[in-house]
Amino acid sequence: MSSKVDAIYIHIPFCNYICAYCDFCKVFYNKEYVNKYLEALRKEIKDNYKGEVITSLYIGGGTPSSLSIDELKKLFEILGVFNLSQNSEITMEANPDSLSLDKIKLLKENGVNRVSLGVETISDKLQSILERNTRKEQVVTCINNLKRTGINNINADLIYAIEKETLEDLENDLSFLISLDVPHISTYSLIIENNTKLKLKGIKNIDQSLDRCMYDFISKTLKDNGYIHYEISNFAKPNFSSKHNLKYWYNLEYYGFGVGASGYISNIRYTNTRSITDYIKGKTVIDKETLTEKDKIFYEIMLGFRTNRGIDKREFKDKYNVNIDSLFDYKKLVNNKVLIDENGYLKVNENYFYVLDEVLTNFLDSNVK
């Protein structure tokens, strides 16, 4: 194990209800299963965590806030084994309808200093399609409770490009989120994934040109309101970027614990089983990818180009003992203003974020070897 690991992701798969679009690793909340699951999680951590100093801990799901107060206490007792730095970012995902004031106080007592809320949309019409039941008033109450308790680092998730959604619907959702004065907003264009209720119902993706129009509208609206577009899907007020997610995008190492979790340690990217019964029996990792130097460079570029920082060319040279300029001939992309090459950083012009896959293909095809 490498001592470079300083981030941990914890997966809690339980949900009070299953949304129609979700293909994450999740199960209906079941009290009997929760305790067994937490004990399996304790064992996985004990078997693998090597005592590194951790600067970001992210508890995702599923819906971690679906756990009861006592179950959350047990979870935090298990996570107490981690050697957290004094200024570590500790995030928990939650749904506003299951995050009571008592739970918020418990989070605060246990060091949680960032909460990511699944808001998605406040339109009744669109909530019905997504099969969510979070009311606008619940979101307002939850955010007020978080702020009153002293948790001000709050993210709100927004889903757009939903069938039957209009630009007016999107404008209403954005205006609502901006009015809440949350410092971070994550936006996701709806993808109809296999094995989801939306796919089974025959719901289709919206027209590509409307999707692009919505993406541009979100970007402009949030930037006009003081948010920095620091990653393709993420916007933050100054100093409120997600430290944890930046570790993924900067291709840094992290532990992933829990059913369906992924991690990246030394040269290995691994994925845990999505079967909760197998996980409880102690079967964890089901897939390992041992990365070559070429693989690592691919991840470095693919992930780094998602951010407004892009790739730090000096850092790239330190990591891979080669200049990025000698691997790829990207002058044409810079001349065409698709890429920006300045101050030691190589990044994608934000105007081309929407077509990043195309940019990546062109960049990787410019390989000089």
Stockholm file with secondary structure:
# STOCKHOLM 1.0

chainA/1-369         MSSKVDAIYIHIPFCNYICAYCDFCKVFYNKEYVNKYLEALRKEIKDNYKGEVITSLYIGGGTPSSLSIDELKKLFEILGVFNLSQNSEITMEANPDSLSLDKIKLLKENGVNRVSLGVETISDKLQSILERNTRKEQVVTCINNLKRTGINNINADLIYAIEKETLEDLENDLSFLISLDVPHISTYSLIIENNTKLKLKGIKNIDQSLDRCMYDFISKTLKDNGYIHYEISNFAKPNFSSKHNLKYWYNLEYYGFGVGASGYISNIRYTNTRSITDYIKGKTVIDKETLTEKDKIFYEIMLGFRTNRGIDKREFKDKYNVNIDSLFDYKKLVNNKVLIDENGYLKVNENYFYVLDEVLTNFLDSNVK
#=GR chainA/1-369 SS CCTTCCEEEEEECEESSCCTTCCSSCEECCHHHHHHHHHHHHHHHHHHCCCCEEEEEEEEESCGGGSCHHHHHHHHHHHTTSEEEEEEEEEEEECGGGCCHHHHHHHHHTTCCEEEEEEECCCHHHHHHHTCCCCHHHHHHHHHHHHHHTCCEEEEEEEECCTTCCHHHHHHHHHHHHHTTCSEEEEEECCCCTTSHHHHHTCCCCCHHHHHHHHHHHHHHHHHTTCEEEETTEEECTTCSCHHHHHHHTTCCBEEESTTCEEEETTEEEEECSCHHHHHTTCCEEEEEECCHHHHHHHHHHHHTTBSSCEEHHHHHHHHSSCHHHHBCCHHHHHTTSEEEETTEEEECGGGGGGHHHHHHHHHHTBCC
#=GC SS_cons         CCTTCCEEEEEECEESSCCTTCCSSCEECCHHHHHHHHHHHHHHHHHHCCCCEEEEEEEEESCGGGSCHHHHHHHHHHHTTSEEEEEEEEEEEECGGGCCHHHHHHHHHTTCCEEEEEEECCCHHHHHHHTCCCCHHHHHHHHHHHHHHTCCEEEEEEEECCTTCCHHHHHHHHHHHHHTTCSEEEEEECCCCTTSHHHHHTCCCCCHHHHHHHHHHHHHHHHHTTCEEEETTEEECTTCSCHHHHHHHTTCCBEEESTTCEEEETTEEEEECSCHHHHHTTCCEEEEEECCHHHHHHHHHHHHTTBSSCEEHHHHHHHHSSCHHHHBCCHHHHHTTSEEEETTEEEECGGGGGGHHHHHHHHHHTBCC
//
